[in-house]
Amino acid sequence: MSDDESSQEGGGAVDDGMLGILDDGGGSGVLAVADGAAGTGGGVSMQMLKAAAARKRVKSSKPKRSSSSSSRTRPVVKLLVTSVSRSYSEPWRRRQQRESSGTGFLIRWHDDDNAADNNNTVKANAINRIRIVTNAHVVRNASTVRARASFGPHVVSCEVEWLSLPLDLALLKIAEGDWDDFCKGWKFGDLPSVDDLVKRERKNSELVATTMDAPSAVVVQGDGDATTDDGNGKDNATTSKKKSNSADSICLTLSSGLPKLDENVTCVGFPQGGTQISVTRGVVSRIDVDAHYVLRIQIDAAINPGNSGGPVFDEKGQVVGVASSHLRAASNIGYIIPSKIVSMFLQMCMDGMEVKVEDRFSGLGELVVRTQEELDDEPKHVPGIPNLRIHGSQSLESKALRRHLGLEELEVTGGVRIVGAVGSGMGEESKDAPAGSDGKEENDSGGNNGDSADGETDHDGDHLRGNDVLLAINSIPIGMDGTIQLSPDRPDERINFRSLVTCQRVGSKVSLDVLRNKQRRELEVVLDMSKFLVSQYDDFDAIPLYVVVGGCVFSPLSLPLVQEKKSKSPSSFSRYYRDQRNKHEQVLVLSKVLNDDVNVGYHGWKNLVLKSVNGYEPSNIQELVAVLVRKMHSEMIEFRCQLVGQDDADYVIVMSLKEVLQSEHRVLKQHMIASWCSTDATSKELREEVEQYEPSEAKRTVSWNTMKDVRSILERKEEN
């Protein structure tokens, strides 16, 4: 007997249970069956019932999101930034105030200030439980930073606590005066106020100490039914609800690994085109390295101005990266900083790894003039990108070269040749150098990119030499093309071998498998930071410096200077970008000429490399100032300059010393320049010498405004 016959024998009646099966959630299933029954005398076939039940099962089996959209968007904030940056093309002034916006997100934090049991310390502990992560370029040179909630008109002030310009990451702290406003506005399970947190800190100090060890261990705010540890090793939803009042409920988790290709990602932020929060989705397109060989992830989700600093989530609701940039003149090519790099940055901040001022500024070092008050007002900087202190590497895809180096005899299939080590000649052992400076990585075989250090002192441990063949780093083999496996479980994906170095902290040790003179050796190298001849980042290793002589403006060459000039051929200075400096060496350039009668014939000259002044070859801007005030005794001043790439041809600027000194006040006044040189362009020795022979502070302050007055003080010294 068929199913249809069976249903008809039952009188065509359908009980309430069957109606429930037929109902697909919207009532349309019952209506369809009822209409069919009306035409057949009220009979319902078993096939219809099975089909309706199948539709219901399919609908109920749809995957649920691992975390609600609210849990992803509520911890995201819009950053309202007011910044005043410095000008490098006109280094005696600051640029116009600028207002911009970006994105950040909340993470849980902890400091080691919970040892003392007093109200101030415990209150500070409570406030220290929350931080905001964003991009460094969003808050660089910021005078004010305010964070606005994504779900309401709640705004709090923030302070930039830590920066890493090489990694493009920043850590913000909520201003102490706005903490209570933060607690009231961000109602994540009624986050308690400072007084409540003080009481809780005292009661649960041991629990807090064990649950807040590292940023990577932060618990994500997920669905309301997420389970947590109740302290006794048990997971239960009740404990989770009780903890909804803590900092856990407003924190995002950083993913511990790299996402896979074609994995779905969600980008959350406040891009241009609107004022409210925006959500875009895409997939992971590629995992690669940037220009400094630091890991980065390419996604096709839209990233636009304003998205910078926002979180990018995977399907589990964890943060796999921080949105940082997009490729112009291209479609759907955006880049995010992987959570692995973000975790390394946060751990350095937590460990207090602050790079010293004397190690930051290329070419000046400890000669940079900074008062303690200025240092207290500035954000703290973590060290730059680590390196192996080599000038570069060469791929070994040539069979003849591999035979020449003895690789085929040893049946070695991979490796890269080291073209040179910092502080050494070809084939000579290089000297190590003290840690602490801006860090970049070496270039591929097609260019000169280096890992640097001053080469002044030696570290314990081994170091690479020129003509070494680097076979492996930390037992991870390097291919002959200079690539490695992305990870053991992803053997088909490869990436540049330098990413093994840049994903570690400065001062870490790595083991190297090296072929030297056809003999294999194991080396242990301490990772250091690069010190580039051309400084790379404003306020990290570069500051605006200048000297004005007869309207000719001389400045050290830096990337911010080149970028600000917006030259049609900005690569003209690119030959210097990866060179490593020796001690306080700088490349001095004629930045521009301020037109005046004293410099007729040189109007419009710019972008020339200074080689000598009256036969003297200053190695940095402080030496240039010393030459001008101490050694100019002839009637003429002669500057010899060169175009980049034309070492055998020079351009000469000759001016009368008397006319230069007479026109100095006129030129400075016409262009509203307070002093003939920047403060940091004068050496410590010169300042002490002037102070010794001009005891009056008022006269001494005025004397620094012109070269003529400084020369007069030094001439009095010679007369005495």
GISULHU-V768370 format. One record per residue. N is the residue number from 1. RES is the residue in one small letter. PHI is phi in whole degrees, -180 to 180 (999 if undefined). BURIAL is + if it has 16 or more other C-alpha atoms within 10 Angstrom, else -. D_LAST is the distance of its C-alpha to the last C-alpha in Angstrom with 1 decimal. Layout:
N|RES|PHI|BURIAL|D_LAST ; N|RES|PHI|BURIAL|D_LAST
This chain:
1|m|999|-|128.5 ; 2|s|-77|-|125.4 ; 3|d|-63|-|122.6 ; 4|d|-65|-|123.8 ; 5|e|-66|-|127.3 ; 6|s|-63|-|126.0 ; 7|s|-69|+|124.1 ; 8|q|-73|+|127.1 ; 9|e|-66|-|129.4 ; 10|g|-77|-|127.2 ; 11|g|86|-|128.1 ; 12|g|74|+|124.9 ; 13|a|-83|-|123.3 ; 14|v|-122|-|119.6 ; 15|d|-77|-|118.5 ; 16|d|-63|-|115.3 ; 17|g|-63|-|113.6 ; 18|m|-64|-|114.3 ; 19|l|-61|+|112.9 ; 20|g|-64|-|109.7 ; 21|i|-67|+|109.4 ; 22|l|-67|+|110.2 ; 23|d|-71|+|107.6 ; 24|d|-93|+|104.3 ; 25|g|109|-|102.2 ; 26|g|-118|-|102.9 ; 27|g|85|-|106.6 ; 28|s|-70|-|107.1 ; 29|g|-66|+|108.8 ; 30|v|-64|+|111.5 ; 31|l|-63|-|112.1 ; 32|a|-66|-|112.6 ; 33|v|-67|+|115.0 ; 34|a|-62|+|116.9 ; 35|d|-63|-|117.4 ; 36|g|-68|+|118.6 ; 37|a|-67|+|121.0 ; 38|a|-64|-|122.4 ; 39|g|-89|-|123.7 ; 40|t|-123|-|125.1 ; 41|g|78|-|126.8 ; 42|g|87|+|123.9 ; 43|g|-82|+|123.5 ; 44|v|-125|+|120.0 ; 45|s|-80|+|119.7 ; 46|m|-67|-|117.9 ; 47|q|-63|-|115.9 ; 48|m|-66|+|114.5 ; 49|l|-65|+|113.6 ; 50|k|-64|-|111.9 ; 51|a|-64|-|109.9 ; 52|a|-66|+|108.8 ; 53|a|-65|+|107.8 ; 54|a|-64|-|105.8 ; 55|r|-62|+|103.9 ; 56|k|-67|+|103.0 ; 57|r|-67|-|101.8 ; 58|v|-62|-|99.6 ; 59|k|-67|-|98.1 ; 60|s|-73|-|97.5 ; 61|s|-90|-|95.9 ; 62|k|-63|-|93.0 ; 63|p|-65|-|89.7 ; 64|k|-96|-|87.8 ; 65|r|-66|-|84.0 ; 66|s|-72|-|82.3 ; 67|s|-146|+|80.2 ; 68|s|-70|-|80.7 ; 69|s|-64|-|78.7 ; 70|s|-65|-|77.5 ; 71|s|-66|+|76.0 ; 72|r|-89|+|74.0 ; 73|t|-91|+|72.9 ; 74|r|-66|+|72.3 ; 75|p|-77|+|69.2 ; 76|v|-90|+|67.6 ; 77|v|-124|+|65.2 ; 78|k|-95|+|63.7 ; 79|l|-99|+|59.9 ; 80|l|-103|+|58.6 ; 81|v|-118|+|54.9 ; 82|t|-113|+|52.2 ; 83|s|-131|+|49.1 ; 84|v|-132|+|45.9 ; 85|s|-92|+|44.5 ; 86|r|-94|+|41.2 ; 87|s|-93|+|41.0 ; 88|y|-98|+|39.8 ; 89|s|-75|+|40.4 ; 90|e|-129|+|38.3 ; 91|p|-70|+|36.2 ; 92|w|-87|+|34.3 ; 93|r|-138|-|37.6 ; 94|r|-102|-|40.6 ; 95|r|-81|-|44.1 ; 96|q|-66|-|47.0 ; 97|q|-58|-|48.7 ; 98|r|-131|-|51.7 ; 99|e|-110|-|54.8 ; 100|s|-147|-|56.8 ; 101|s|-140|+|59.3 ; 102|g|-152|+|60.3 ; 103|t|-130|+|62.5 ; 104|g|-146|+|62.1 ; 105|f|-146|+|64.5 ; 106|l|-85|+|64.7 ; 107|i|-132|+|64.6 ; 108|r|-82|+|65.0 ; 109|w|-141|+|61.9 ; 110|h|-157|+|61.1 ; 111|d|-117|+|58.1 ; 112|d|-93|-|57.9 ; 113|d|-102|-|57.5 ; 114|n|-95|+|61.1 ; 115|a|-76|-|60.5 ; 116|a|-81|-|59.9 ; 117|d|-115|-|62.9 ; 118|n|-138|-|61.4 ; 119|n|-60|-|61.9 ; 120|n|-64|-|58.5 ; 121|t|-67|-|58.5 ; 122|v|-68|+|62.0 ; 123|k|-64|+|61.4 ; 124|a|-62|+|58.5 ; 125|n|-60|+|60.8 ; 126|a|-62|+|63.4 ; 127|i|-67|+|60.9 ; 128|n|-73|+|59.6 ; 129|r|-82|+|63.0 ; 130|i|-128|+|62.6 ; 131|r|-137|+|60.1 ; 132|i|-120|+|60.2 ; 133|v|-101|+|59.6 ; 134|t|-155|+|58.6 ; 135|n|-83|+|56.5 ; 136|a|-67|+|52.8 ; 137|h|-70|+|52.7 ; 138|v|-73|+|54.8 ; 139|v|-115|+|52.2 ; 140|r|-66|+|48.9 ; 141|n|61|+|46.2 ; 142|a|-76|+|48.8 ; 143|s|-96|-|48.0 ; 144|t|-141|+|51.6 ; 145|v|-135|+|54.5 ; 146|r|-127|+|58.0 ; 147|a|-108|+|61.1 ; 148|r|-110|+|64.5 ; 149|a|-67|+|67.7 ; 150|s|-84|+|70.1 ; 151|f|-117|+|73.2 ; 152|g|-177|-|72.2 ; 153|p|-83|-|69.6 ; 154|h|-109|-|67.5 ; 155|v|-130|+|63.7 ; 156|v|-131|+|61.0 ; 157|s|-83|+|57.3 ; 158|c|-131|+|55.6 ; 159|e|-121|+|52.3 ; 160|v|-79|+|51.0 ; 161|e|-94|+|50.7 ; 162|w|-133|+|50.4 ; 163|l|-136|+|49.8 ; 164|s|-139|+|50.3 ; 165|l|-66|+|49.3 ; 166|p|-62|+|50.4 ; 167|l|-91|+|53.8 ; 168|d|60|+|53.9 ; 169|l|-133|+|55.0 ; 170|a|-143|+|54.0 ; 171|l|-124|+|55.2 ; 172|l|-109|+|55.4 ; 173|k|-119|+|56.0 ; 174|i|-69|+|58.0 ; 175|a|-59|+|56.1 ; 176|e|-59|+|57.1 ; 177|g|-69|-|58.0 ; 178|d|-106|-|60.4 ; 179|w|-63|+|62.2 ; 180|d|-64|+|65.2 ; 181|d|-64|-|65.5 ; 182|f|-63|+|65.5 ; 183|c|-63|-|68.2 ; 184|k|-75|-|70.4 ; 185|g|-77|+|69.9 ; 186|w|-88|+|70.3 ; 187|k|-83|-|73.7 ; 188|f|-91|+|74.4 ; 189|g|68|-|77.1 ; 190|d|55|-|75.5 ; 191|l|-57|+|72.2 ; 192|p|-69|+|71.5 ; 193|s|-78|+|68.7 ; 194|v|-60|+|65.8 ; 195|d|-62|-|67.8 ; 196|d|-65|-|70.7 ; 197|l|-67|+|68.4 ; 198|v|-62|+|66.9 ; 199|k|-64|-|70.4 ; 200|r|-67|+|71.3 ; 201|e|-60|+|68.2 ; 202|r|-66|-|69.0 ; 203|k|-78|-|72.6 ; 204|n|-120|-|72.1 ; 205|s|-61|-|68.7 ; 206|e|-68|-|70.3 ; 207|l|-65|-|72.0 ; 208|v|-63|+|68.8 ; 209|a|-65|-|66.9 ; 210|t|-87|-|69.6 ; 211|t|-101|-|70.0 ; 212|m|-130|+|66.5 ; 213|d|-78|-|65.1 ; 214|a|-154|+|63.8 ; 215|p|-60|+|63.8 ; 216|s|-69|+|66.2 ; 217|a|-95|-|68.7 ; 218|v|-65|+|68.9 ; 219|v|-88|+|72.4 ; 220|v|-82|+|73.3 ; 221|q|-78|+|75.0 ; 222|g|-113|+|78.3 ; 223|d|-70|-|81.7 ; 224|g|-66|-|83.1 ; 225|d|-98|-|85.4 ; 226|a|-68|+|82.6 ; 227|t|-101|+|82.9 ; 228|t|-136|+|80.2 ; 229|d|-78|-|80.1 ; 230|d|-89|-|81.2 ; 231|g|95|-|79.3 ; 232|n|-111|-|82.4 ; 233|g|81|-|82.4 ; 234|k|-115|-|84.8 ; 235|d|-102|-|84.5 ; 236|n|-154|-|86.1 ; 237|a|-70|-|85.7 ; 238|t|-62|-|85.8 ; 239|t|-61|+|82.6 ; 240|s|-61|+|81.0 ; 241|k|-67|+|82.1 ; 242|k|-67|-|80.7 ; 243|k|-84|+|77.3 ; 244|s|-65|+|77.2 ; 245|n|-86|+|75.3 ; 246|s|-91|+|72.4 ; 247|a|-65|+|69.4 ; 248|d|-58|+|71.6 ; 249|s|-73|+|73.5 ; 250|i|-122|+|70.5 ; 251|c|-112|+|69.1 ; 252|l|-106|+|69.5 ; 253|t|-99|+|69.8 ; 254|l|-90|+|68.0 ; 255|s|-66|+|70.3 ; 256|s|-85|-|69.7 ; 257|g|-132|-|70.6 ; 258|l|-88|+|70.4 ; 259|p|-70|+|73.1 ; 260|k|-88|-|75.7 ; 261|l|-60|-|76.1 ; 262|d|70|-|78.3 ; 263|e|-78|-|77.9 ; 264|n|-71|+|78.1 ; 265|v|-134|+|74.9 ; 266|t|-126|+|74.2 ; 267|c|-105|+|71.0 ; 268|v|-120|+|70.3 ; 269|g|-180|+|67.7 ; 270|f|-126|+|66.9 ; 271|p|-75|+|66.6 ; 272|q|-65|-|66.4 ; 273|g|106|-|69.7 ; 274|g|-178|-|70.5 ; 275|t|-110|-|69.3 ; 276|q|-95|-|71.4 ; 277|i|-65|+|71.3 ; 278|s|-124|+|72.4 ; 279|v|-126|+|74.2 ; 280|t|-125|-|74.6 ; 281|r|-128|+|76.3 ; 282|g|-168|+|76.2 ; 283|v|-131|+|76.1 ; 284|v|-75|+|73.6 ; 285|s|-93|+|73.3 ; 286|r|-164|+|70.9 ; 287|i|-119|+|68.6 ; 288|d|-145|+|65.6 ; 289|v|-124|+|61.8 ; 290|d|-90|-|59.1 ; 291|a|-64|-|56.3 ; 292|h|-104|+|54.5 ; 293|y|66|+|57.8 ; 294|v|-96|+|58.3 ; 295|l|-54|+|61.9 ; 296|r|-148|+|63.2 ; 297|i|-118|+|66.7 ; 298|q|-98|+|68.1 ; 299|i|-129|+|70.8 ; 300|d|-104|+|72.8 ; 301|a|-68|+|72.8 ; 302|a|-63|+|71.0 ; 303|i|-124|+|67.3 ; 304|n|-127|+|65.7 ; 305|p|-52|+|62.5 ; 306|g|110|+|62.7 ; 307|n|-74|+|64.4 ; 308|s|-54|+|61.1 ; 309|g|92|+|60.9 ; 310|g|-82|+|64.6 ; 311|p|-78|+|66.9 ; 312|v|-120|+|69.4 ; 313|f|-101|+|72.5 ; 314|d|-94|+|75.0 ; 315|e|-70|-|78.7 ; 316|k|-88|-|78.3 ; 317|g|86|+|75.9 ; 318|q|-92|+|72.9 ; 319|v|-82|+|69.6 ; 320|v|-94|+|69.2 ; 321|g|-179|+|66.0 ; 322|v|-117|+|63.6 ; 323|a|-61|+|63.9 ; 324|s|-131|+|60.7 ; 325|s|-163|+|61.2 ; 326|h|-139|+|63.8 ; 327|l|-91|-|63.9 ; 328|r|-71|-|63.8 ; 329|a|59|-|66.4 ; 330|a|-140|-|68.7 ; 331|s|-103|-|71.6 ; 332|n|56|+|71.6 ; 333|i|-120|+|68.8 ; 334|g|-120|+|66.7 ; 335|y|-125|+|64.5 ; 336|i|-128|+|64.2 ; 337|i|-86|+|62.0 ; 338|p|-62|+|64.4 ; 339|s|-62|+|64.9 ; 340|k|-62|+|63.9 ; 341|i|-72|+|60.3 ; 342|v|-63|+|60.4 ; 343|s|-63|+|61.5 ; 344|m|-63|+|58.7 ; 345|f|-62|+|56.1 ; 346|l|-64|+|57.7 ; 347|q|-68|+|57.8 ; 348|m|-65|+|54.1 ; 349|c|-64|+|53.5 ; 350|m|-64|+|55.8 ; 351|d|-84|-|54.0 ; 352|g|69|-|50.6 ; 353|m|-81|+|49.2 ; 354|e|-97|+|46.0 ; 355|v|-82|+|43.5 ; 356|k|-74|+|39.9 ; 357|v|-60|+|37.4 ; 358|e|-68|+|35.3 ; 359|d|-96|+|38.5 ; 360|r|-89|+|39.5 ; 361|f|-86|+|36.9 ; 362|s|-65|+|37.0 ; 363|g|88|+|33.7 ; 364|l|-121|+|31.5 ; 365|g|58|+|33.2 ; 366|e|-73|+|31.3 ; 367|l|-82|+|28.4 ; 368|v|-64|+|30.5 ; 369|v|-89|+|29.3 ; 370|r|-143|-|32.3 ; 371|t|-83|-|32.6 ; 372|q|-64|-|35.6 ; 373|e|-64|-|37.2 ; 374|e|-65|-|37.2 ; 375|l|-66|-|38.7 ; 376|d|-67|-|41.4 ; 377|d|-83|-|42.4 ; 378|e|-88|-|42.8 ; 379|p|-65|+|45.9 ; 380|k|-84|+|45.9 ; 381|h|-111|+|46.2 ; 382|v|-84|+|48.4 ; 383|p|-59|+|47.5 ; 384|g|-77|+|48.3 ; 385|i|-83|+|51.1 ; 386|p|-73|+|51.6 ; 387|n|-156|+|51.9 ; 388|l|-102|+|52.6 ; 389|r|58|+|49.3 ; 390|i|-128|+|51.0 ; 391|h|-80|+|50.3 ; 392|g|165|+|53.9 ; 393|s|-140|+|57.6 ; 394|q|-129|+|60.4 ; 395|s|-69|+|64.0 ; 396|l|-120|+|66.6 ; 397|e|-84|+|69.6 ; 398|s|-80|-|69.8 ; 399|k|-65|-|72.4 ; 400|a|-63|-|70.9 ; 401|l|-67|-|67.5 ; 402|r|-66|+|69.2 ; 403|r|-65|-|71.0 ; 404|h|-62|-|67.8 ; 405|l|-86|+|66.1 ; 406|g|85|+|69.3 ; 407|l|-75|+|70.3 ; 408|e|-69|-|73.9 ; 409|e|-64|-|74.5 ; 410|l|-91|-|73.6 ; 411|e|58|-|75.6 ; 412|v|-97|-|72.6 ; 413|t|-98|-|73.1 ; 414|g|-121|+|69.9 ; 415|g|108|+|66.1 ; 416|v|-130|+|63.0 ; 417|r|-90|+|60.6 ; 418|i|-84|+|56.9 ; 419|v|-79|+|55.0 ; 420|g|174|+|51.7 ; 421|a|-114|+|49.8 ; 422|v|-65|+|46.2 ; 423|g|82|+|43.8 ; 424|s|-145|+|46.4 ; 425|g|-91|-|48.0 ; 426|m|-60|-|51.7 ; 427|g|78|+|53.8 ; 428|e|-103|-|50.9 ; 429|e|-70|+|50.5 ; 430|s|-84|+|48.0 ; 431|k|-93|+|45.5 ; 432|d|-79|+|45.9 ; 433|a|-143|+|43.2 ; 434|p|-65|+|42.4 ; 435|a|-72|+|44.4 ; 436|g|120|+|42.9 ; 437|s|-179|+|42.5 ; 438|d|-65|+|44.5 ; 439|g|-119|+|47.7 ; 440|k|-134|+|49.8 ; 441|e|-107|+|52.4 ; 442|e|-74|+|53.0 ; 443|n|-93|+|55.0 ; 444|d|-79|+|58.4 ; 445|s|-64|+|59.2 ; 446|g|-86|-|58.9 ; 447|g|-155|-|55.1 ; 448|n|-107|+|51.9 ; 449|n|-134|+|51.3 ; 450|g|-136|+|49.5 ; 451|d|-106|+|48.9 ; 452|s|-132|+|45.4 ; 453|a|-169|+|42.8 ; 454|d|-74|+|39.5 ; 455|g|73|+|41.1 ; 456|e|-96|-|38.4 ; 457|t|-133|-|40.7 ; 458|d|-105|-|44.4 ; 459|h|-96|-|47.1 ; 460|d|-73|-|50.3 ; 461|g|111|-|53.2 ; 462|d|-95|+|54.0 ; 463|h|-153|+|52.8 ; 464|l|-75|+|54.2 ; 465|r|-124|+|53.5 ; 466|g|-63|+|53.9 ; 467|n|78|+|57.6 ; 468|d|-67|+|58.9 ; 469|v|-111|+|62.0 ; 470|l|-86|+|61.9 ; 471|l|-98|+|65.5 ; 472|a|-158|+|65.4 ; 473|i|-125|+|63.2 ; 474|n|52|-|64.6 ; 475|s|68|-|67.9 ; 476|i|-96|+|68.3 ; 477|p|-68|+|69.0 ; 478|i|-104|+|67.1 ; 479|g|-73|+|69.2 ; 480|m|-66|+|68.5 ; 481|d|-95|+|67.5 ; 482|g|83|+|64.8 ; 483|t|-117|+|66.9 ; 484|i|-132|+|68.4 ; 485|q|-67|+|71.2 ; 486|l|-61|+|70.3 ; 487|s|-165|-|72.1 ; 488|p|-59|-|75.0 ; 489|d|-88|-|77.4 ; 490|r|-133|-|76.3 ; 491|p|-69|-|76.5 ; 492|d|-83|-|77.2 ; 493|e|-106|+|73.8 ; 494|r|-126|+|70.7 ; 495|i|-151|+|67.0 ; 496|n|-60|+|63.8 ; 497|f|-64|+|62.9 ; 498|r|-69|+|59.4 ; 499|s|-65|+|60.8 ; 500|l|-65|+|61.5 ; 501|v|-89|+|57.7 ; 502|t|-71|+|56.6 ; 503|c|-89|+|59.1 ; 504|q|-115|+|57.5 ; 505|r|-84|+|54.5 ; 506|v|-62|+|51.2 ; 507|g|96|+|51.3 ; 508|s|-71|-|55.0 ; 509|k|-108|+|56.5 ; 510|v|-128|+|58.9 ; 511|s|-97|+|61.1 ; 512|l|-121|+|61.2 ; 513|d|-99|+|64.1 ; 514|v|-126|+|62.5 ; 515|l|-105|+|63.9 ; 516|r|-124|+|61.4 ; 517|n|54|-|62.5 ; 518|k|65|-|66.1 ; 519|q|-122|-|65.9 ; 520|r|-81|-|66.0 ; 521|r|-138|-|63.5 ; 522|e|-106|-|62.9 ; 523|l|-115|+|59.2 ; 524|e|-120|+|57.8 ; 525|v|-116|+|54.7 ; 526|v|-91|+|52.5 ; 527|l|-74|+|51.9 ; 528|d|-123|+|48.4 ; 529|m|-111|+|46.8 ; 530|s|-83|+|45.5 ; 531|k|-125|+|42.0 ; 532|f|-86|+|42.4 ; 533|l|-63|+|40.0 ; 534|v|-103|+|41.2 ; 535|s|-64|+|41.1 ; 536|q|-106|+|44.5 ; 537|y|-128|+|44.7 ; 538|d|-60|+|42.8 ; 539|d|73|+|41.2 ; 540|f|-108|+|42.3 ; 541|d|-123|+|40.2 ; 542|a|-133|+|39.0 ; 543|i|-139|+|36.9 ; 544|p|-69|+|36.0 ; 545|l|-129|+|32.5 ; 546|y|-158|+|31.2 ; 547|v|-140|+|28.4 ; 548|v|-109|+|29.0 ; 549|v|-130|+|27.5 ; 550|g|58|+|29.2 ; 551|g|83|+|32.2 ; 552|c|-86|+|32.6 ; 553|v|-102|+|33.1 ; 554|f|-110|+|32.4 ; 555|s|-143|+|33.8 ; 556|p|-69|+|34.9 ; 557|l|-71|+|38.6 ; 558|s|-149|+|40.9 ; 559|l|-63|+|44.6 ; 560|p|-59|+|44.1 ; 561|l|-66|+|42.2 ; 562|v|-64|+|45.1 ; 563|q|-67|-|47.8 ; 564|e|-73|-|46.3 ; 565|k|-70|-|46.1 ; 566|k|52|-|49.9 ; 567|s|-67|-|49.8 ; 568|k|-67|-|53.2 ; 569|s|-127|-|52.1 ; 570|p|-66|-|50.1 ; 571|s|-82|-|50.8 ; 572|s|-61|-|48.5 ; 573|f|-98|+|45.8 ; 574|s|-63|-|48.4 ; 575|r|-64|-|47.6 ; 576|y|-94|+|44.4 ; 577|y|-61|+|46.1 ; 578|r|-104|+|47.2 ; 579|d|-69|+|44.5 ; 580|q|-100|+|42.7 ; 581|r|-84|+|38.9 ; 582|n|-108|+|36.9 ; 583|k|58|+|34.4 ; 584|h|-108|+|32.4 ; 585|e|-75|+|33.7 ; 586|q|-138|+|34.5 ; 587|v|-97|+|36.2 ; 588|l|-94|+|34.1 ; 589|v|-129|+|36.3 ; 590|l|-80|+|36.0 ; 591|s|-73|+|37.9 ; 592|k|-166|+|38.3 ; 593|v|-123|+|37.0 ; 594|l|-84|+|36.6 ; 595|n|-60|+|38.1 ; 596|d|-160|+|36.1 ; 597|d|-61|-|35.9 ; 598|v|-71|+|32.7 ; 599|n|-120|+|34.6 ; 600|v|-61|-|38.0 ; 601|g|103|-|39.8 ; 602|y|-122|+|38.8 ; 603|h|-62|-|40.6 ; 604|g|88|-|42.7 ; 605|w|-70|+|40.9 ; 606|k|-167|+|40.8 ; 607|n|58|+|41.5 ; 608|l|-108|+|39.6 ; 609|v|-86|+|37.9 ; 610|l|-77|+|34.2 ; 611|k|-107|+|33.8 ; 612|s|-156|+|30.4 ; 613|v|-128|+|27.5 ; 614|n|50|+|26.4 ; 615|g|90|-|27.9 ; 616|y|-85|-|26.3 ; 617|e|-113|-|29.0 ; 618|p|-69|+|27.8 ; 619|s|-90|+|30.3 ; 620|n|-153|+|29.8 ; 621|i|-70|+|28.3 ; 622|q|-70|+|25.2 ; 623|e|-68|+|24.4 ; 624|l|-62|+|25.1 ; 625|v|-63|+|22.6 ; 626|a|-62|+|19.9 ; 627|v|-65|+|20.8 ; 628|l|-67|+|20.8 ; 629|v|-94|+|17.3 ; 630|r|-115|-|15.6 ; 631|k|-119|-|17.8 ; 632|m|-91|+|19.3 ; 633|h|-117|-|18.0 ; 634|s|-86|-|21.5 ; 635|e|-75|-|23.6 ; 636|m|-118|-|26.0 ; 637|i|-110|+|26.2 ; 638|e|-120|+|29.2 ; 639|f|-105|+|31.0 ; 640|r|-109|+|33.9 ; 641|c|-126|+|36.5 ; 642|q|-137|+|40.0 ; 643|l|-81|+|43.2 ; 644|v|-63|-|44.6 ; 645|g|88|-|47.0 ; 646|q|-121|-|45.7 ; 647|d|-67|-|43.3 ; 648|d|-94|-|44.0 ; 649|a|-130|-|43.2 ; 650|d|-128|+|40.0 ; 651|y|-115|-|39.1 ; 652|v|-112|-|35.9 ; 653|i|-114|+|33.9 ; 654|v|-123|+|31.7 ; 655|m|-137|+|29.8 ; 656|s|-73|+|27.3 ; 657|l|-61|+|23.8 ; 658|k|-64|-|23.5 ; 659|e|-68|-|26.9 ; 660|v|-62|+|26.1 ; 661|l|-67|+|23.1 ; 662|q|-71|-|25.3 ; 663|s|-87|+|28.3 ; 664|e|-59|+|26.7 ; 665|h|-63|+|27.5 ; 666|r|-64|-|31.0 ; 667|v|-65|+|31.9 ; 668|l|-65|+|30.9 ; 669|k|-68|-|32.7 ; 670|q|-62|-|35.8 ; 671|h|-105|-|36.2 ; 672|m|55|-|35.2 ; 673|i|-105|+|32.4 ; 674|a|-73|+|30.0 ; 675|s|-139|+|27.1 ; 676|w|-74|+|26.3 ; 677|c|-149|+|26.6 ; 678|s|-74|+|28.5 ; 679|t|-59|-|26.9 ; 680|d|-74|+|28.1 ; 681|a|-83|+|26.6 ; 682|t|-103|+|23.1 ; 683|s|-73|+|22.6 ; 684|k|-63|-|22.0 ; 685|e|-64|-|18.9 ; 686|l|-66|+|17.4 ; 687|r|-66|-|18.5 ; 688|e|-66|-|17.0 ; 689|e|-67|-|13.5 ; 690|v|-66|+|13.8 ; 691|e|-64|-|15.3 ; 692|q|-68|-|12.5 ; 693|y|-102|-|9.9 ; 694|e|-136|+|12.8 ; 695|p|-66|-|14.9 ; 696|s|-75|-|17.6 ; 697|e|-66|-|20.3 ; 698|a|-64|-|21.9 ; 699|k|-68|-|19.0 ; 700|r|-66|+|18.1 ; 701|t|-65|-|21.8 ; 702|v|-70|-|22.0 ; 703|s|-64|+|19.0 ; 704|w|-71|+|20.9 ; 705|n|-72|+|23.7 ; 706|t|-133|+|22.2 ; 707|m|-65|+|20.4 ; 708|k|-61|+|18.7 ; 709|d|-69|+|17.0 ; 710|v|-65|+|15.9 ; 711|r|-62|+|14.4 ; 712|s|-63|-|12.6 ; 713|i|-65|+|11.0 ; 714|l|-68|+|10.0 ; 715|e|-68|-|8.7 ; 716|r|-64|-|6.3 ; 717|k|-63|-|5.2 ; 718|e|-66|-|5.4 ; 719|e|-67|-|3.8 ; 720|n|-76|-|0.0
